[in-house]
C-alpha cells in the first residue's frame, strides 16, 4: 500500500503519469478490503466463543460467505496479473525517475522492513496457498460431522482452484516468454540464408507470405534449455545462441544493434523476466538472434560426442556434434559446437538426450493410441 499510495500521490502531482497503476497492482485495493473483512469476521467469531464459552463456534457460515464468495476470486484475478506485473516492473526499473520513486520514496520507509516491491507483490500468492491449511486445521478441530463434511469439500474446492490457477499462470508466463522470443528471433528468407537459391524479385513476395515466425506462436510449446555456444567453421569460430524446445532445436547467430533499449525506450520494449539473465541482458543491449539454419526436429537430430583424441589434434575444446537428418535418413546438415566448459557441454548433451527421449516416448504413445483397436468379442 505504501508503494501504491505513493505512486498515486506522485501522479496527482503530475509525476510518473505514464505508469499504469493496474498493470503494477491490479485489484490489490479490492483484495485488501475482502481479506481484511474475512479476517475481522473470523476473529470476531473466535472472540465471541472465548467470551461466551457455552456458545458453539459457527465457522461454516463465515467460510461459506467468503470462500464461496469473492475471496478466492479476487485472489485469482490478482495472481493472473502477477506475471505481467513483474514483467512490467522489470521494464520500469530501467528508468531513472522510477528508480528514484522506488528507492527514495518507498523502500526507505520503515514499514517496508527493507523489502523491495517484487518481494511484496508476491505476498498475495503465498496467502492464497495457505487457505487450504487453514481449512484443514478447522476441519481437524471440528466435532460436528455435517460441518466437517462441508469444510472438507470446501478445502478440496479451494485446492482445485489453486491447481487450475497454477496452470493458467504457467500458461501466461510461457505465452509472454514466447511472445518475447518472436520479437528477438529473426527468420531470414531462404535466398538470404543460402546463396544457392535464386528467386526473382517478382516471386519473392508470394514466398514471404509463408512466414516462419509463426512456429513460435504455439502456446503449447515449451522452452527446455537455452544458452550461448560457438560453432566451429572452416576458418573461424562463430558465436551462436541455441534454443532447445520440446520438439526441435534452433541454432541462431547473435547480433547487436547500435541502438540500446533503455531510458525512454524501456516502456516500449519490455524484457520478459522468465528468460535467462544472459538473454535479458543481451536484449537490453539491443541484441537479436538470426536463425542460422532450419529448425532441427528432435526425431531427426543425432547427437555425438567428440572423441578426446580429436580435441588434441584439431584444438577442439568441450566439443560435441549435432547431425540433422531428413525423413530418408540422409544427413543434410552438421554442426560442430563448443561449450565454454566441460560441465556446460555435459549439461547441453544431457538436456538434448532427455528431450529426444521424451519426444520419442510421447509420439510412440500417440501412435499406439491411434492404432489401438477394441478387444475382439469372445463370440468371434
C-alpha positions as CSV (number, residue, x, y, z in Angstrom):
1,X,0.0,0.0,0.0
2,X,3.0,2.3,0.6
3,X,4.2,1.8,-3.0
4,X,0.7,2.1,-4.4
5,X,-0.4,5.2,-2.4
6,X,3.0,6.9,-3.0
7,X,2.6,6.4,-6.8
8,X,-1.0,7.8,-6.6
9,X,0.4,10.9,-4.8
10,X,3.2,11.4,-7.3
11,X,0.8,11.1,-10.2
12,X,-1.6,13.6,-8.6
13,X,1.4,16.0,-8.7
14,X,2.0,15.1,-12.4
15,X,4.9,12.8,-11.9
16,X,5.2,9.3,-13.5
17,X,1.8,9.8,-15.3
18,X,2.7,7.2,-17.9
19,X,3.0,4.4,-15.3
20,X,-0.1,2.2,-15.3
21,X,-1.4,1.5,-11.7
22,X,-3.5,-1.5,-12.8
23,X,-0.6,-3.2,-14.6
24,X,1.5,-3.0,-11.4
25,X,-1.0,-3.6,-8.6
26,X,-4.1,-5.0,-10.4
27,X,-7.0,-5.3,-7.9
28,X,-4.9,-5.0,-4.8
29,X,-7.2,-2.5,-3.1
30,X,-10.2,-4.8,-3.5
31,X,-8.2,-7.8,-2.4
32,X,-7.1,-5.9,0.8
33,X,-10.7,-5.0,1.7
34,X,-12.0,-8.5,1.2
35,X,-9.1,-10.2,3.1
36,X,-9.4,-7.7,6.0
37,X,-13.2,-8.2,6.2
38,X,-12.7,-12.0,6.3
39,X,-10.0,-11.7,9.0
40,X,-12.2,-9.4,11.2
41,X,-15.3,-11.6,10.9
42,X,-13.2,-14.7,11.6
43,X,-11.6,-13.3,14.8
44,X,-14.9,-11.8,16.0
45,X,-16.4,-15.3,15.9
46,X,-13.4,-16.7,17.9
47,X,-13.5,-13.8,20.4
48,X,-17.3,-14.3,20.9
49,X,-16.7,-18.0,21.5
50,X,-13.9,-17.3,24.1
51,X,-16.0,-14.7,26.0
52,X,-19.1,-17.0,25.9
53,X,-17.7,-20.4,26.2
54,X,-21.1,-22.0,26.1
55,X,-21.9,-20.7,22.6
56,X,-20.9,-23.0,19.7
57,X,-18.4,-21.8,17.2
58,X,-20.2,-21.3,13.9
59,X,-17.4,-21.3,11.3
60,X,-19.5,-22.7,8.5
61,X,-21.5,-19.6,7.7
62,X,-18.3,-17.4,7.7
63,X,-16.4,-19.9,5.4
64,X,-19.4,-20.3,3.1
65,X,-19.8,-16.5,2.8
66,X,-16.2,-15.8,1.9
67,X,-14.8,-19.0,0.2
68,X,-17.9,-19.4,-1.9
69,X,-18.0,-15.6,-2.4
70,X,-15.3,-13.2,-3.6
71,X,-12.3,-14.2,-1.5
72,X,-10.7,-16.7,-3.9
73,X,-11.9,-15.0,-7.0
74,X,-10.2,-11.7,-6.1
75,X,-7.0,-13.6,-5.3
76,X,-7.2,-15.3,-8.7
77,X,-7.6,-12.0,-10.6
78,X,-4.5,-10.7,-8.8
79,X,-2.5,-13.8,-9.3
80,X,-3.3,-14.0,-13.0
81,X,-1.9,-10.4,-13.4
82,X,1.2,-11.1,-11.3
83,X,3.4,-12.4,-14.1
84,X,2.5,-9.4,-16.2
85,X,3.1,-7.1,-13.3
86,X,6.7,-8.5,-12.7
87,X,7.3,-8.2,-16.5
88,X,6.1,-4.5,-16.4
89,X,8.1,-3.7,-13.2
90,X,11.4,-5.1,-14.5
91,X,10.9,-2.9,-17.5
92,X,10.1,0.3,-15.5
93,X,13.1,-0.2,-13.2
94,X,15.4,0.7,-16.0
95,X,14.1,4.3,-15.8
96,X,15.9,6.8,-13.6
97,X,12.7,8.6,-12.4
98,X,11.0,5.3,-11.5
99,X,14.2,4.2,-9.6
100,X,14.0,7.3,-7.5
101,X,10.3,6.6,-6.7
102,X,11.2,3.0,-5.6
103,X,14.4,3.7,-3.6
104,X,13.9,7.2,-2.1
105,X,10.2,7.4,-1.8
106,X,9.2,3.9,-0.8
107,X,12.0,1.4,0.1
108,X,13.4,3.7,2.8
109,X,10.1,3.7,4.7
110,X,10.4,1.7,7.9
111,X,7.2,-0.2,7.4
112,X,8.7,-1.8,4.3
113,X,11.3,-3.5,6.5
114,X,13.9,-3.3,3.7
115,X,11.7,-5.3,1.4
116,X,11.6,-4.4,-2.3
117,X,8.5,-4.2,-4.4
118,X,8.9,-7.6,-6.2
119,X,9.1,-9.3,-2.7
120,X,5.9,-7.6,-1.7
121,X,3.9,-8.2,-4.9
122,X,4.3,-12.0,-4.4
123,X,2.7,-12.0,-0.9
124,X,-1.0,-12.4,-2.0
125,X,0.1,-15.6,-3.9
126,X,1.5,-17.0,-0.7
127,X,-1.7,-16.1,1.1
128,X,-3.9,-18.0,-1.3
129,X,-1.8,-21.2,-0.9
130,X,-2.3,-21.0,2.9
131,X,-6.1,-21.1,2.8
132,X,-6.3,-24.9,2.4
133,X,-4.1,-25.3,5.5
134,X,-6.4,-23.0,7.5
135,X,-9.4,-25.0,6.4
136,X,-7.7,-28.3,7.2
137,X,-6.9,-27.1,10.7
138,X,-10.5,-26.1,11.3
139,X,-11.7,-29.4,9.9
140,X,-9.4,-31.3,12.4
141,X,-10.9,-29.4,15.3
142,X,-14.5,-29.6,14.3
143,X,-16.8,-32.0,16.1
144,X,-19.9,-31.8,14.1
145,X,-19.9,-34.3,11.2
146,X,-22.1,-32.2,8.9
147,X,-19.8,-29.3,9.4
148,X,-16.7,-31.5,8.9
149,X,-18.0,-32.7,5.6
150,X,-18.8,-29.2,4.4
151,X,-15.3,-27.8,5.4
152,X,-13.6,-30.8,3.8
153,X,-15.4,-30.3,0.5
154,X,-14.6,-26.5,0.7
155,X,-10.9,-27.3,1.2
156,X,-10.9,-29.6,-1.9
157,X,-12.6,-26.9,-4.0
158,X,-10.0,-24.3,-2.9
159,X,-7.2,-26.7,-3.7
160,X,-8.6,-27.4,-7.1
161,X,-9.0,-23.7,-7.7
162,X,-5.3,-23.2,-6.9
163,X,-4.2,-26.1,-9.2
164,X,-6.3,-24.5,-12.0
165,X,-4.7,-21.1,-11.3
166,X,-1.2,-22.6,-11.3
167,X,-1.9,-24.0,-14.8
168,X,-3.2,-20.6,-16.0
169,X,-0.2,-18.7,-14.5
170,X,2.3,-21.1,-16.2
171,X,0.4,-20.8,-19.5
172,X,0.5,-16.9,-19.3
173,X,4.2,-17.0,-18.3
174,X,5.0,-19.3,-21.3
175,X,2.9,-17.1,-23.6
176,X,4.8,-14.0,-22.6
177,X,8.1,-15.7,-23.0
178,X,7.4,-16.9,-26.5
179,X,6.0,-13.5,-27.5
180,X,9.3,-12.0,-26.5
181,X,11.2,-14.7,-28.4
182,X,9.1,-13.9,-31.5
183,X,10.4,-10.3,-31.3
184,X,14.0,-11.3,-30.7
185,X,14.4,-14.2,-33.2
186,X,14.7,-13.2,-36.9
187,X,14.0,-15.7,-39.6
188,X,15.9,-14.8,-42.8
189,X,14.4,-15.7,-46.2
190,X,15.7,-18.8,-47.8
191,X,17.5,-16.8,-50.5
192,X,19.3,-14.7,-47.9
193,X,20.2,-17.8,-45.9
194,X,21.7,-19.7,-48.8
195,X,23.0,-18.1,-51.9
196,X,22.4,-21.3,-53.9
197,X,18.7,-20.5,-54.0
198,X,17.8,-17.9,-56.6
199,X,14.3,-16.3,-56.6
200,X,13.3,-13.5,-59.0
201,X,12.0,-10.3,-57.3
202,X,8.6,-10.8,-58.8
203,X,8.2,-14.2,-56.9
204,X,9.7,-13.2,-53.5
205,X,6.5,-11.6,-52.2
206,X,4.5,-14.8,-52.6
207,X,7.2,-16.7,-50.7
208,X,7.3,-14.2,-47.9
209,X,3.7,-14.8,-47.1
210,X,4.7,-18.2,-45.7
211,X,6.3,-16.8,-42.6
212,X,8.4,-19.0,-40.3
213,X,7.8,-16.7,-37.4
214,X,4.5,-18.5,-36.6
215,X,6.5,-21.5,-35.5
216,X,7.0,-19.8,-32.1
217,X,3.3,-18.7,-31.8
218,X,2.1,-22.0,-30.3
219,X,1.3,-21.6,-26.6
220,X,1.7,-25.4,-26.0
221,X,5.4,-25.5,-27.0
222,X,8.0,-25.4,-24.1
223,X,11.5,-24.0,-24.0
224,X,13.6,-26.5,-22.2
225,X,17.1,-25.1,-22.3
226,X,19.0,-22.2,-23.9
227,X,22.4,-20.7,-23.9
228,X,25.5,-19.4,-25.7
229,X,27.9,-21.7,-27.6
230,X,30.3,-21.4,-30.5
231,X,30.2,-23.2,-33.9
232,X,33.5,-24.3,-35.4
233,X,33.5,-23.3,-39.1
234,X,36.3,-24.0,-41.6
235,X,38.2,-20.7,-40.9
236,X,36.6,-19.2,-37.7
237,X,34.6,-19.7,-34.6
238,X,31.1,-18.2,-34.7
239,X,29.1,-17.1,-31.6
240,X,25.7,-18.8,-31.6
241,X,22.7,-19.0,-29.2
242,X,20.8,-22.2,-29.0
243,X,17.1,-22.7,-28.1
244,X,16.1,-26.3,-27.2
245,X,12.3,-26.7,-27.4
246,X,10.3,-29.8,-26.6
247,X,10.1,-30.7,-30.3
248,X,13.0,-29.1,-32.1
249,X,16.4,-27.4,-31.7
250,X,17.0,-23.9,-33.1
251,X,20.5,-22.5,-33.8
252,X,20.8,-18.8,-34.1
253,X,23.6,-16.2,-34.7
254,X,23.8,-13.4,-32.2
255,X,24.0,-9.8,-33.4
256,X,23.7,-6.4,-31.6
257,X,22.1,-3.2,-32.7
258,X,23.9,0.0,-32.2
259,X,20.7,1.4,-30.5
260,X,20.3,0.1,-27.0
261,X,17.0,-0.4,-25.2
262,X,16.7,1.7,-22.1
263,X,15.6,5.1,-20.8
264,X,12.6,6.3,-22.8
265,X,12.6,3.1,-24.9
266,X,12.1,0.9,-21.8
267,X,8.4,1.4,-21.8
268,X,8.2,0.4,-25.5
269,X,10.3,-2.8,-25.5
270,X,9.9,-4.8,-22.2
271,X,12.0,-7.7,-21.3
272,X,10.4,-10.9,-20.0
273,X,11.8,-11.8,-16.5
274,X,11.3,-15.5,-17.0
275,X,14.0,-15.5,-19.7
276,X,17.6,-16.3,-18.6
277,X,19.5,-13.3,-17.2
278,X,22.0,-13.7,-20.0
279,X,19.3,-13.3,-22.7
280,X,17.6,-10.5,-20.8
281,X,20.9,-8.5,-20.7
282,X,21.5,-9.3,-24.4
283,X,18.0,-8.0,-25.4
284,X,18.5,-4.8,-23.3
285,X,21.8,-4.2,-25.2
286,X,19.9,-4.2,-28.5
287,X,20.7,-7.8,-29.4
288,X,18.8,-10.1,-31.6
289,X,19.1,-13.7,-32.9
290,X,19.2,-14.6,-36.6
291,X,18.2,-18.2,-37.4
292,X,21.3,-19.9,-38.8
293,X,19.6,-22.9,-40.4
294,X,16.1,-24.5,-40.4
295,X,14.8,-25.9,-37.0
296,X,16.1,-29.4,-36.3
297,X,13.2,-31.7,-35.2
298,X,14.2,-33.9,-32.3
299,X,13.3,-37.1,-34.2
300,X,15.7,-36.0,-36.9
301,X,18.6,-35.0,-34.6
302,X,21.6,-37.2,-34.0
303,X,23.9,-36.2,-31.1
304,X,27.5,-37.3,-31.0
305,X,30.3,-36.7,-28.5
306,X,33.7,-35.6,-29.9
307,X,36.4,-38.0,-29.1
308,X,39.2,-36.6,-26.8
309,X,41.8,-37.6,-29.4
310,X,40.3,-35.0,-31.8
311,X,40.4,-32.4,-29.1
312,X,44.2,-32.5,-29.2
313,X,44.6,-32.9,-32.9
314,X,42.2,-30.2,-34.0
315,X,42.4,-27.9,-31.0
316,X,38.7,-28.5,-30.1
317,X,37.5,-27.8,-26.6
318,X,34.4,-29.2,-24.9
319,X,33.0,-30.1,-28.3
320,X,30.0,-32.2,-29.5
321,X,28.4,-32.8,-32.8
322,X,24.8,-32.3,-34.0
323,X,23.6,-34.0,-37.1
324,X,20.4,-33.1,-38.9
325,X,18.8,-35.9,-41.0
326,X,15.9,-35.7,-43.3
327,X,13.0,-38.2,-43.4
328,X,15.1,-40.5,-45.6
329,X,17.8,-40.6,-43.0
330,X,20.2,-38.6,-45.2
331,X,22.5,-36.1,-43.4
332,X,21.5,-32.6,-44.6
333,X,23.5,-30.5,-42.0
334,X,26.3,-30.9,-39.4
335,X,27.1,-28.5,-36.6
336,X,30.3,-28.8,-34.6
337,X,29.6,-27.0,-31.3
338,X,31.9,-25.9,-28.5
339,X,30.8,-25.1,-24.9
340,X,32.7,-22.8,-22.5
341,X,33.4,-25.6,-20.0
342,X,33.2,-29.4,-19.9
343,X,30.3,-29.1,-17.4
344,X,28.3,-26.8,-19.8
345,X,28.9,-29.4,-22.6
346,X,27.6,-32.3,-20.4
347,X,24.6,-30.2,-19.5
348,X,23.8,-29.5,-23.1
349,X,24.2,-33.1,-24.2
350,X,22.1,-34.3,-21.2
351,X,19.3,-31.8,-21.9
352,X,19.2,-32.8,-25.7
353,X,19.2,-36.5,-24.9
354,X,16.4,-36.2,-22.4
355,X,14.4,-34.0,-24.8
356,X,14.8,-36.6,-27.6
357,X,13.8,-39.4,-25.3
358,X,10.7,-37.6,-24.0
359,X,9.7,-36.6,-27.5
360,X,10.1,-40.2,-28.8
361,X,8.1,-41.6,-25.9
362,X,5.3,-39.1,-26.3
363,X,4.9,-39.8,-30.0
364,X,5.1,-43.5,-29.6
365,X,2.3,-43.3,-27.1
366,X,0.2,-41.2,-29.5
367,X,0.8,-43.7,-32.3
368,X,-0.2,-46.7,-30.1
369,X,-3.3,-44.9,-29.0
370,X,-4.2,-44.0,-32.6
371,X,-3.8,-47.6,-33.8
372,X,-5.4,-49.2,-30.7
373,X,-8.4,-51.4,-31.7
374,X,-11.1,-52.6,-29.3
375,X,-10.7,-56.1,-28.0
376,X,-12.3,-58.9,-30.0
377,X,-15.5,-60.4,-28.8
378,X,-15.2,-63.9,-27.3
379,X,-18.1,-65.0,-29.6
380,X,-16.0,-64.4,-32.8
